[in-house]
Amino acid sequence: MWENSHEKGSPPARWSEFTDAFIDQFLPTKTKVARAVEFETLKQGSKNVWEYYIEFVCLSKYDVHMMPTMEARVRRFVQGLSPLVINEAATAAVNYDMNYGKMVAFAQATEARKLKLRMEREGSSRARSAGNLGDSFVGGRSAFRGGLSGPS
């Protein structure tokens, strides 16, 4: 039906044109509006950057007027990022020539680096805590129970 609505001899339709027409034909307006609102309020939250990106892509098609340019798309993506990566991503978006794909890769790399650093810090602080706890035991007796003064 959609193909028949095009003029004879016109170039083949692109996939994006077909999907837009399909959504317009079969998705109720109420659902489109709800998805657009969901997109406008989308935040990374507890998702990793990749999961946020996937949801961003899926919902962005319902609110295309919100992102008429690459800069607007990058800005909207950065606005929804978690506090872990938003500062670096916002700085990169302003200071470097960041398209959408570069921003997604930058946010993923920043997230991975920061999570690795956090795990390393937590691991070293646990090791220090365990080391300090181990110092309070001498010869199997607790130093706080007279273990240092000999048998009672």
Secondary structure, DSSP 8 states (H G I E B T S, - for coil): -TGGGS-TT-----HHHHHHHHHHHHS-HHHHHHHHHHHHT---TTS-HHHHHHHHHHHHTT-GGG--SHHHHHHHHHHTS-TTTHHHHHHHHHHS---HHHHHHHHHHHHHHHHHHHHHHHHHHHHHHHHHHHHTEETTEEGGGTTTS---
